[in-house]
Amino acid sequence: MTQLFLVRAELRRDVPAVALAELLVPREGGAQVEAAHRLVWSLFADRTDRRRDFLWRQTGPGGFIVLSARPPSDQHNLFALDYKPFAPQLRAGQRLQFSLRANPVVASAPGKAGQRGKRHDVVMHTLNSVPREQRAAEREALIRQAGGKWLARQGALYGFEVDLDRLAIDGHDQVRIPRGDLTDRPISFSVLEFDGILVLHDPEGFQRRLVSGFGAARAFGCGLMLIRRALAED
């Protein structure tokens, strides 16, 4: 497999990053995600025609973890960087503790020949099957149900099994990112946070998906699964 790097990047606390902090890290949610997207891109945009070959997630204001196919290049001297090769030793039967921030979606049946099915948020897809007057009371249970089923399907496809009894699911936060043309609809997606234990069945299939990411909105900080060996008592 191609060489990979795990990168930790923190905006520097000295000039010029601090002077530009309000511009670099806005406080509003959607604007912050868009700014973070651009900041991380700045570390890998060595060519104008470069396609994204990394996954990332935000760890806090100005802090990021990135899984990339190339070392970062801080051309503007904005970041404190720490990176190392990423080459996990995975084996069948191994137990891993994981954390995943994802935009889980499900595709509807394709329409006309050659058309792709429309993607739907898995939680809203489930909520739409529940009478409107019951949704508020059942929302938390439905988030867990829809999120757990989605992650179990990912495991069936990509060679791992999640311990659903020990799976923590949080969020279903909505992110709206304005487009450049204010007349266009904003980019909109939801985010779920998954934390738990998984067991590997197909290490190669799992690692391929780990590199490409889980779910949608991967350009905007979703899809990167962080893993480490589970402790004996986990």
Rosetta silent file (secondary structure, phi, psi, omega in degrees, C-alpha in Angstrom):
SEQUENCE: MTQLFLVRAELRRDVPAVALAELLVPREGGAQVEAAHRLVWSLFADRTDRRRDFLWRQTGPGGFIVLSARPPSDQHNLFALDYKPFAPQLRAGQRLQFSLRANPVVASAPGKAGQRGKRHDVVMHTLNSVPREQRAAEREALIRQAGGKWLARQGALYGFEVDLDRLAIDGHDQVRIPRGDLTDRPISFSVLEFDGILVLHDPEGFQRRLVSGFGAARAFGCGLMLIRRALAED
SCORE:     score description
SCORE:     0.000 S_00000001
   1 L     0.000  147.442  179.939    0.000    0.000    0.000 S_00000001
   2 L   -56.071  144.008  176.387    1.145    3.573   -0.718 S_00000001
   3 L   -56.463  135.097  179.167    3.072    5.302    2.061 S_00000001
   4 L  -124.550  159.714 -179.713    0.749    7.221    4.393 S_00000001
   5 E  -133.044  138.685  172.616    1.322    9.851    7.046 S_00000001
   6 E  -103.018  121.021 -170.362   -0.551   10.710   10.225 S_00000001
   7 E  -116.783  134.826  167.939   -0.325   14.453   10.785 S_00000001
   8 E  -112.969  123.504 -176.959   -1.116   16.587   13.830 S_00000001
   9 E  -127.483  129.587  177.056   -1.403   20.259   12.972 S_00000001
  10 E  -127.563  131.373  174.746   -2.044   23.157   15.370 S_00000001
  11 E   -57.951  134.881  179.554   -2.284   26.788   14.373 S_00000001
  12 L   -64.133  149.875 -178.417    0.675   28.630   15.812 S_00000001
  13 L   -96.370    9.242  178.391   -0.002   30.926   18.759 S_00000001
  14 L  -115.598 -175.120  178.196    2.397   33.615   17.585 S_00000001
  15 L   -68.863  139.037    9.348    2.419   36.011   14.646 S_00000001
  16 L   -96.248   -4.955 -172.252    1.041   35.780   11.981 S_00000001
  17 L   -61.888  -42.432 -177.483   -1.531   33.148   12.971 S_00000001
  18 L   -64.631  -40.883 -179.609   -2.819   34.944   16.085 S_00000001
  19 L   -62.081  -27.095 -177.962   -3.271   38.223   14.217 S_00000001
  20 L  -104.319   12.016 -170.398   -5.422   36.398   11.666 S_00000001
  21 H   -56.637  -43.398 -177.322   -7.229   34.134   14.131 S_00000001
  22 H   -65.448  -30.287  177.171  -10.710   35.563   13.619 S_00000001
  23 H   -81.244  -39.101 -176.357  -10.374   35.097    9.861 S_00000001
  24 H   -74.563  -35.625 -176.860   -8.677   31.705   10.013 S_00000001
  25 L  -131.103   78.702  177.867  -10.992   30.183   12.638 S_00000001
  26 L   -61.453  161.998 -177.666  -14.443   31.813   12.601 S_00000001
  27 L   -88.699  -29.645 -178.015  -16.769   31.050   15.487 S_00000001
  28 L   -70.247  139.320 -169.754  -19.916   30.204   13.506 S_00000001
  29 H   -55.147  -58.015 -177.899  -20.252   26.465   12.841 S_00000001
  30 H   -64.534  -41.291  178.196  -20.621   26.268    9.064 S_00000001
  31 H   -64.378  -35.935  178.786  -18.140   29.068    8.434 S_00000001
  32 H   -65.930  -42.130  178.869  -15.677   27.382   10.783 S_00000001
  33 H   -63.237  -42.439  178.388  -15.918   24.074    8.903 S_00000001
  34 H   -63.863  -41.951  178.391  -15.379   25.853    5.587 S_00000001
  35 H   -65.266  -41.241  178.525  -12.381   27.752    6.998 S_00000001
  36 H   -62.441  -42.333  176.507  -10.949   24.534    8.452 S_00000001
  37 H   -54.374  -46.055 -178.609  -11.390   22.850    5.066 S_00000001
  38 H   -70.835  -36.982  178.923   -9.333   25.608    3.432 S_00000001
  39 H   -62.827  -46.794 -179.831   -6.697   25.597    6.155 S_00000001
  40 H   -65.093  -40.586  176.808   -6.057   21.882    5.845 S_00000001
  41 H   -56.890  -35.067 -177.636   -5.983   22.164    2.054 S_00000001
  42 H   -61.503  -22.272  179.972   -3.245   24.785    2.407 S_00000001
  43 L   -80.664  -12.679 -174.611   -0.948   22.081    3.803 S_00000001
  44 L  -130.938    4.521 -176.565   -1.297   19.907    0.698 S_00000001
  45 L   -89.354   68.991 -179.291   -2.022   22.350   -2.148 S_00000001
  46 L   -85.147  -12.659  176.814    1.364   22.154   -3.846 S_00000001
  47 L  -139.177  150.927 -179.076   -0.243   22.256   -7.313 S_00000001
  48 L   -69.646  -24.715 -178.906   -3.324   23.998   -8.646 S_00000001
  49 L   -97.785   11.453 -176.917   -4.580   20.733  -10.175 S_00000001
  50 L   -66.761  133.432  173.988   -4.005   18.649   -7.024 S_00000001
  51 L   -95.783  150.769 -177.983   -6.880   16.381   -6.022 S_00000001
  52 L   -63.211  125.909  176.214   -7.608   15.693   -2.370 S_00000001
  53 L  -131.209   43.239  179.638   -5.647   12.668   -1.149 S_00000001
  54 E  -152.233  159.021  170.900   -6.173   13.057    2.578 S_00000001
  55 E  -118.059  153.251 -179.856   -8.784   12.756    5.320 S_00000001
  56 E  -150.751  161.195  170.034   -8.987   15.089    8.287 S_00000001
  57 E  -146.665  149.463 -179.902  -10.906   15.920   11.415 S_00000001
  58 E   -87.800  135.001  179.507  -10.863   18.942   13.666 S_00000001
  59 E  -102.649  -11.401 -178.440   -9.753   18.362   17.259 S_00000001
  60 E   168.728  176.684  178.953  -10.453   21.896   18.471 S_00000001
  61 L   -56.964  113.458  179.141  -10.200   25.509   17.258 S_00000001
  62 L    80.253    8.063 -179.682   -7.171   25.497   14.966 S_00000001
  63 E  -118.989  137.384 -173.834   -6.281   21.865   15.691 S_00000001
  64 E  -143.783  149.473  166.184   -6.437   19.003   13.180 S_00000001
  65 E  -116.069  134.114 -175.549   -5.543   15.356   12.647 S_00000001
  66 E  -131.992  136.635  169.359   -4.899   14.374    9.027 S_00000001
  67 E  -108.813  116.951 -170.099   -4.287   11.040    7.297 S_00000001
  68 E  -133.772  160.205  176.147   -2.480   11.836    4.054 S_00000001
  69 L   -88.628   -5.009 -178.627   -0.612   10.270    1.163 S_00000001
  70 L  -140.718  153.224  172.095    2.057   13.001    1.360 S_00000001
  71 L   -64.756  150.082  178.040    3.858   14.919    4.099 S_00000001
  72 L   -73.451  157.998  176.600    2.337   18.358    4.739 S_00000001
  73 L  -133.924  108.579 -175.753    3.988   21.541    3.495 S_00000001
  74 L   -90.880   81.548 -175.066    3.303   24.682    5.531 S_00000001
  75 L   -69.238  -19.682 -176.988    4.133   27.306    2.938 S_00000001
  76 L  -105.437    3.403  176.275    2.612   30.120    5.021 S_00000001
  77 L    57.111   44.397 -178.836    4.240   29.192    8.362 S_00000001
  78 L   -99.950  -18.269 -169.240    0.887   29.024   10.159 S_00000001
  79 E  -117.988  150.103  160.080    1.122   25.624   11.836 S_00000001
  80 E   -93.459  119.769 -172.242    3.062   23.674   14.395 S_00000001
  81 E  -114.268  141.794  171.800    3.323   20.296   12.648 S_00000001
  82 E  -140.377  121.646  179.860    4.074   16.795   13.886 S_00000001
  83 E  -144.399  156.555 -178.494    3.793   13.866   11.509 S_00000001
  84 E  -151.385  159.581  177.001    4.958   10.282   11.165 S_00000001
  85 E   -60.924  143.913  177.583    4.443    7.341    8.805 S_00000001
  86 L  -110.287  108.694 -178.095    1.147    5.544    9.280 S_00000001
  87 L  -146.107   71.444 -177.994    1.584    1.791    8.903 S_00000001
  88 L   -65.996  141.895  176.478   -0.631   -0.073   11.387 S_00000001
  89 L   -92.297   98.952 -174.653    0.055   -3.779   11.856 S_00000001
  90 L  -105.538  146.285  179.084   -3.412   -5.234   11.457 S_00000001
  91 L  -146.498  153.938  178.486   -4.437   -8.879   11.732 S_00000001
  92 L   -61.646  138.010 -178.878   -7.626  -10.906   11.650 S_00000001
  93 L    88.794   -7.945 -178.600   -9.221  -11.243   15.077 S_00000001
  94 L   -70.912  141.836  176.120   -7.583   -8.066   16.389 S_00000001
  95 E  -102.468  130.817 -177.946   -9.641   -5.803   18.628 S_00000001
  96 E  -127.214  139.906  168.965   -9.329   -2.065   18.068 S_00000001
  97 E   -87.373  137.286 -175.604  -10.695    0.923   19.892 S_00000001
  98 E  -136.419  157.484  172.705  -11.970    3.470   17.385 S_00000001
  99 E  -136.993  128.908 -176.156  -13.345    6.973   17.086 S_00000001
 100 E  -137.252  126.451  170.323  -15.176    8.090   13.958 S_00000001
 101 E  -105.093  116.558 -169.967  -16.774   11.400   13.011 S_00000001
 102 E  -138.447  156.159  168.362  -18.957   10.652   10.013 S_00000001
 103 E  -106.501   91.733 -175.734  -21.746   11.859    7.763 S_00000001
 104 L   -79.231  128.904 -178.814  -23.702    8.588    7.413 S_00000001
 105 E  -132.723  160.535  173.764  -25.883    8.390    4.328 S_00000001
 106 E  -130.322  142.179 -178.115  -28.001    5.849    2.493 S_00000001
 107 E   -95.952  135.551  173.495  -28.701    5.906   -1.243 S_00000001
 108 L   -77.326  169.678  179.632  -32.209    5.621   -2.630 S_00000001
 109 L   -62.145  142.327  178.896  -32.926    3.449   -5.651 S_00000001
 110 L   -59.527  152.204  177.608  -31.561    4.885   -8.941 S_00000001
 111 L   -88.654 -112.824  179.404  -33.971    6.801  -11.148 S_00000001
 112 L   -67.410  161.640 -179.608  -33.470    6.798  -14.900 S_00000001
 113 L   -54.675  130.420  178.680  -30.872    4.552  -16.479 S_00000001
 114 L    89.019  -10.679  179.709  -27.395    5.764  -15.645 S_00000001
 115 L   -88.842  142.870  175.957  -28.511    8.005  -12.800 S_00000001
 116 L   -82.143  149.197  175.037  -27.205    7.490   -9.286 S_00000001
 117 L   -67.309  147.213  179.777  -29.614    7.124   -6.396 S_00000001
 118 L   -73.292  140.527 -179.645  -29.998   10.223   -4.247 S_00000001
 119 E   -89.028  138.526 -179.312  -28.166   10.139   -0.925 S_00000001
 120 E  -126.466  143.995  171.468  -30.126   10.657    2.279 S_00000001
 121 E   -59.803  129.422 -173.340  -29.047   11.249    5.869 S_00000001
 122 H   -65.593  -35.262 -179.626  -29.620    7.899    7.641 S_00000001
 123 H   -69.145  -47.264  179.385  -31.178    9.465   10.740 S_00000001
 124 H   -65.185  -35.001  177.094  -33.624   11.641    8.798 S_00000001
 125 H   -60.080  -39.235  178.318  -34.395    8.681    6.545 S_00000001
 126 H   -74.243  -43.541 -179.701  -35.416    6.738    9.673 S_00000001
 127 H   -60.416  -33.185 -177.900  -37.248    9.661   11.286 S_00000001
 128 L   -66.678  -16.503  178.115  -39.353   10.137    8.157 S_00000001
 129 L   -89.300   -1.147 -178.165  -40.889    6.713    8.739 S_00000001
 130 L  -107.566  137.579  176.998  -42.128    7.789   12.199 S_00000001
 131 L   -53.132  138.634 -173.841  -45.268    9.898   12.709 S_00000001
 132 H   -52.805  -39.603 -176.309  -44.270   13.537   13.177 S_00000001
 133 H   -70.467  -12.977 -179.581  -45.849   13.776   16.646 S_00000001
 134 H   -99.648  -10.638 -169.741  -43.677   10.876   17.896 S_00000001
 135 H   -64.365  -42.852 -177.596  -40.324   12.037   16.554 S_00000001
 136 H   -60.150  -43.996 -177.071  -39.237   14.253   19.463 S_00000001
 137 H   -69.647  -30.721 -174.592  -39.817   11.503   22.035 S_00000001
 138 H  -101.896    2.218 -171.628  -38.097    8.826   19.955 S_00000001
 139 H   -56.195  -50.800 -176.139  -35.309   10.931   18.478 S_00000001
 140 H   -61.889  -43.293  179.192  -32.426    9.703   20.674 S_00000001
 141 H   -64.727  -37.717 -179.540  -33.376    6.037   20.262 S_00000001
 142 H   -70.969  -34.974  174.784  -33.740    6.483   16.504 S_00000001
 143 H   -60.526  -45.837  179.801  -30.347    8.177   16.222 S_00000001
 144 H   -65.403  -42.051 -179.481  -28.759    5.195   17.953 S_00000001
 145 H   -63.055  -50.922 -177.373  -30.755    2.720   15.861 S_00000001
 146 H   -66.661  -43.403  179.853  -30.001    4.366   12.514 S_00000001
 147 H   -65.438  -41.769  179.720  -26.363    5.083   13.329 S_00000001
 148 H   -64.173  -41.788  178.827  -25.737    1.581   14.663 S_00000001
 149 H   -65.412  -40.865  179.121  -27.257   -0.080   11.602 S_00000001
 150 H   -61.592  -45.797 -178.156  -25.235    2.134    9.272 S_00000001
 151 H   -67.801  -36.195  176.186  -21.969    1.323   11.042 S_00000001
 152 H   -62.421  -38.584  176.799  -22.800   -2.383   11.113 S_00000001
 153 H   -64.879  -39.298  176.297  -23.300   -2.252    7.320 S_00000001
 154 H   -59.953  -41.089  178.792  -19.906   -0.574    6.948 S_00000001
 155 H   -63.989  -42.334  179.036  -18.404   -3.414    8.925 S_00000001
 156 H   -63.064  -35.047 -179.217  -20.078   -6.067    6.775 S_00000001
 157 H   -77.651  -34.153 -167.753  -18.753   -4.366    3.639 S_00000001
 158 H  -122.047   22.991  163.668  -15.235   -3.613    4.838 S_00000001
 159 L    84.597   32.531  174.944  -14.170   -6.475    7.038 S_00000001
 160 E  -148.816  164.051  179.787  -14.916   -5.623   10.661 S_00000001
 161 E  -129.827  130.629 -178.465  -17.576   -6.118   13.304 S_00000001
 162 E   -96.623  137.429  172.862  -18.622   -3.507   15.853 S_00000001
 163 L   -77.027   95.707 -174.312  -19.640   -4.393   19.410 S_00000001
 164 H   -66.139  -26.244  179.462  -23.015   -2.616   19.243 S_00000001
 165 H   -69.818  -22.394 -178.274  -23.638   -3.086   22.973 S_00000001
 166 H  -113.800   17.931 -178.859  -20.570   -0.965   23.729 S_00000001
 167 L   -89.400  126.046  174.497  -20.992    1.537   20.939 S_00000001
 168 E   -99.670  130.408  178.034  -21.412    5.201   21.928 S_00000001
 169 E  -126.603  128.747 -177.783  -23.171    7.437   19.393 S_00000001
 170 E  -134.737  156.781  169.852  -23.449   11.168   19.902 S_00000001
 171 E   104.316 -116.378 -159.967  -24.505   14.206   17.936 S_00000001
 172 E    66.064   44.714  174.795  -26.538   14.367   14.766 S_00000001
 173 E   -76.334  141.972  179.442  -25.373   17.955   14.551 S_00000001
 174 E   -97.092  132.577  178.222  -26.357   19.823   11.398 S_00000001
 175 E  -116.444  129.175  176.796  -23.674   21.687    9.423 S_00000001
 176 E  -125.523  120.943 -177.584  -24.580   24.322    6.839 S_00000001
 177 E  -112.607  116.160 -179.620  -21.817   25.839    4.734 S_00000001
 178 L   -62.378  144.303  173.464  -22.727   28.905    2.646 S_00000001
 179 L   -88.116  165.235 -179.387  -21.807   28.781   -1.020 S_00000001
 180 L   -59.543  -40.792  177.614  -20.012   31.641   -2.765 S_00000001
 181 L   -90.986  114.166 -174.552  -23.181   32.646   -4.581 S_00000001
 182 L   -64.334  -13.942  177.620  -25.723   33.512   -1.878 S_00000001
 183 L   -79.630  -16.212  178.827  -28.557   32.529   -4.215 S_00000001
 184 L   -81.195  151.422  175.240  -27.387   28.897   -4.133 S_00000001
 185 L   -67.816  141.992  178.916  -28.527   26.512   -1.437 S_00000001
 186 L   -67.246  157.159  169.056  -25.852   25.960    1.240 S_00000001
 187 E   -69.648  128.768 -174.587  -23.966   22.687    1.519 S_00000001
 188 E  -134.344  131.349  176.180  -25.802   20.844    4.271 S_00000001
 189 E  -156.754  164.137  179.273  -24.983   17.614    6.088 S_00000001
 190 E  -111.318  158.968 -176.682  -25.248   15.998    9.508 S_00000001
 191 E  -129.697  132.785  170.689  -22.512   14.560   11.705 S_00000001
 192 E  -117.450  145.852  176.626  -22.528   11.619   14.100 S_00000001
 193 E  -108.105  124.263  179.093  -19.738   10.732   16.523 S_00000001
 194 E  -114.525  134.595  173.617  -19.023    7.007   17.026 S_00000001
 195 E  -139.221  132.806 -179.544  -16.762    5.576   19.730 S_00000001
 196 E   177.619 -157.296 -178.462  -16.366    1.904   20.524 S_00000001
 197 E  -121.511  137.547  174.437  -14.612   -1.411   19.948 S_00000001
 198 E  -127.682  158.727  175.486  -14.365   -3.339   16.692 S_00000001
 199 E  -118.082  130.009 -178.333  -13.007   -6.759   15.722 S_00000001
 200 E   -82.126  136.529  171.517  -11.146   -7.169   12.430 S_00000001
 201 L  -115.037  -34.879 -179.452  -12.071   -9.941   10.003 S_00000001
 202 L  -130.609   88.204 -175.680  -10.446   -8.658    6.798 S_00000001
 203 H   -57.485  -39.148 -177.865   -7.446   -6.436    7.648 S_00000001
 204 H   -68.652  -44.941  178.452   -6.674   -5.536    4.018 S_00000001
 205 H   -63.585  -39.375  178.737  -10.243   -4.580    3.165 S_00000001
 206 H   -64.139  -44.534 -177.309  -10.532   -2.586    6.379 S_00000001
 207 H   -67.207  -35.948  176.597   -7.299   -0.688    5.765 S_00000001
 208 H   -60.476  -41.945  179.974   -8.309    0.227    2.210 S_00000001
 209 H   -73.177  -34.367  177.356  -11.518    1.752    3.566 S_00000001
 210 H   -57.060  -39.001 -178.343   -9.677    3.381    6.454 S_00000001
 211 H   -74.210  -38.660 -177.317   -7.580    5.247    3.888 S_00000001
 212 H   -84.588  -22.873  174.895  -10.497    6.278    1.649 S_00000001
 213 L    99.301  159.061 -176.679  -12.809    7.165    4.557 S_00000001
 214 L  -109.747  135.287  176.087  -16.305    6.291    5.779 S_00000001
 215 L    77.210 -165.077 -176.792  -19.519    8.016    4.738 S_00000001
 216 E  -104.768 -173.426  179.320  -19.903   11.316    2.898 S_00000001
 217 L    56.679   34.977 -177.713  -18.679   14.923    3.450 S_00000001
 218 H   -70.953  -22.631  175.544  -15.096   13.702    3.626 S_00000001
 219 H   -71.699  -15.937 -174.061  -13.803   17.015    2.246 S_00000001
 220 H  -116.010   36.739  170.138  -15.323   18.732    5.292 S_00000001
 221 L    89.031   12.774  177.992  -13.753   16.839    8.185 S_00000001
 222 L  -109.959  159.893  169.753  -15.800   13.625    8.170 S_00000001
 223 L    98.966  -13.625 -179.294  -14.846   10.018    7.483 S_00000001
 224 L   -84.793  115.267  175.988  -11.494    9.644    9.269 S_00000001
 225 E   -93.957  122.127  176.000  -11.565    6.704   11.680 S_00000001
 226 E   -93.408  134.167 -175.912   -8.914    6.899   14.402 S_00000001
 227 E  -130.918  153.395  168.483   -7.829    3.516   15.761 S_00000001
 228 E  -154.908  160.515 -179.618   -5.624    2.069   18.463 S_00000001
 229 E   -62.988  134.202  177.734   -5.200   -1.349   20.009 S_00000001
 230 L   -73.033  139.197  175.917   -7.893   -2.083   22.564 S_00000001
 231 L   -68.533  158.783 -176.515   -6.678   -2.674   26.093 S_00000001
 232 L   -57.202  -35.640 -176.829   -7.187   -6.127   27.551 S_00000001
 233 L   -83.958   -8.138 -179.664   -9.961   -4.902   29.842 S_00000001
 234 L   -70.653    0.000    0.000  -11.831   -3.084   27.017 S_00000001
